[in-house]
Amino acid sequence: MTNDLQIVLCTVPDEATARLIASALVAEQLAACVNIVPGITSFYRWKGAVETDAELLLIMKTSGVVYPRLQNRIRALHPYELPEVIAVTIDRGLPDYLAWITNTLE
């Protein structure tokens, strides 16, 4: 079970976008939980220039089976031309919590 569970990271420009995406993903059972981490600063290269932006980080718990739909939903709701969406496999965790993630998803 645990090798199918994933943490997905996504940066967003503001709290309104963070709340919109988080609430949609949880309501649609595409993420069991979404944490919103405020106050991050991102440095990145975009279209040949180094950019700096204040952003928020979304930390989502999902599964590999649900991930394609989660990714598509983020793309539909996200204002960026190219949103950051990165999935990392969960190797270990509290068994009851991991079971809760699985049972919460569609």
C-alpha positions as CSV (number, residue, x, y, z in Angstrom):
1,M,0.0,0.0,0.0
2,T,2.7,2.5,1.0
3,N,4.5,2.3,-2.3
4,D,1.5,3.8,-4.1
5,L,1.1,6.8,-1.7
6,Q,2.5,10.1,-2.7
7,I,3.2,13.6,-1.4
8,V,2.7,16.2,-4.1
9,L,4.3,19.6,-3.9
10,C,2.9,22.7,-5.7
11,T,3.7,26.4,-5.3
12,V,1.0,29.0,-5.7
13,P,1.0,32.8,-5.9
14,D,-1.4,33.7,-3.1
15,E,-3.7,32.5,-0.4
16,A,-6.9,32.6,-2.5
17,T,-5.4,30.3,-5.0
18,A,-4.0,28.0,-2.3
19,R,-7.4,27.7,-0.7
20,L,-9.2,27.2,-4.0
21,I,-7.0,24.4,-5.0
22,A,-6.8,22.8,-1.6
23,S,-10.5,22.8,-1.0
24,A,-11.3,21.5,-4.5
25,L,-8.8,18.6,-4.3
26,V,-10.1,17.5,-0.8
27,A,-13.8,17.9,-1.8
28,E,-13.2,15.9,-4.9
29,Q,-11.3,13.2,-3.0
30,L,-8.2,13.7,-5.1
31,A,-6.2,14.5,-2.0
32,A,-6.7,13.2,1.5
33,C,-5.1,16.3,3.0
34,V,-3.6,19.6,1.7
35,N,-1.3,21.7,3.9
36,I,-0.8,25.3,3.0
37,V,2.6,26.6,4.0
38,P,2.8,30.4,3.7
39,G,5.8,32.7,3.6
40,I,8.2,31.0,1.1
41,T,10.4,32.8,-1.3
42,S,11.1,31.2,-4.7
43,F,14.1,32.0,-6.9
44,Y,13.9,30.5,-10.4
45,R,14.9,31.0,-14.0
46,W,12.0,31.8,-16.3
47,K,12.2,32.8,-20.0
48,G,15.9,33.7,-19.6
49,A,15.7,35.8,-16.5
50,V,16.2,35.1,-12.8
51,E,12.9,35.7,-11.0
52,T,12.0,36.0,-7.3
53,D,8.5,35.7,-6.0
54,A,6.7,35.3,-2.6
55,E,4.6,32.1,-2.8
56,L,2.8,29.5,-0.7
57,L,3.5,25.8,-0.8
58,L,0.8,23.2,-1.0
59,I,1.7,19.8,0.4
60,M,-0.8,17.2,-0.7
61,K,-1.3,13.5,0.2
62,T,-2.6,11.3,-2.5
63,S,-2.0,8.0,-4.3
64,G,-0.4,7.1,-7.6
65,V,-3.8,5.9,-8.9
66,V,-5.4,9.2,-8.2
67,Y,-2.4,11.4,-9.2
68,P,-3.2,11.8,-12.9
69,R,-6.6,13.3,-12.0
70,L,-5.1,15.5,-9.3
71,Q,-2.5,16.8,-11.7
72,N,-5.2,17.6,-14.3
73,R,-7.3,19.4,-11.7
74,I,-4.3,21.5,-10.5
75,R,-3.6,22.5,-14.1
76,A,-7.2,23.5,-14.6
77,L,-7.3,25.7,-11.4
78,H,-3.7,27.1,-11.3
79,P,-3.0,30.6,-12.7
80,Y,0.6,29.9,-13.7
81,E,1.5,29.0,-17.3
82,L,3.7,26.2,-15.9
83,P,2.8,25.2,-12.4
84,E,5.2,23.3,-10.2
85,V,3.7,19.8,-9.6
86,I,6.1,17.3,-8.2
87,A,5.1,13.9,-6.7
88,V,7.4,12.0,-4.2
89,T,6.6,8.4,-3.2
90,I,6.0,7.9,0.5
91,D,8.3,5.1,1.7
92,R,7.2,4.8,5.3
93,G,4.7,6.3,7.7
94,L,2.4,5.6,10.6
95,P,0.4,2.6,9.3
96,D,-2.9,4.0,10.5
97,Y,-2.3,7.4,8.9
98,L,-1.3,5.8,5.6
99,A,-4.5,3.7,5.7
100,W,-6.5,6.9,6.3
101,I,-5.0,8.5,3.2
102,T,-6.0,5.4,1.1
103,N,-9.5,5.2,2.6
104,T,-10.1,9.0,2.1
105,L,-9.3,9.1,-1.6
106,E,-11.8,8.4,-4.4
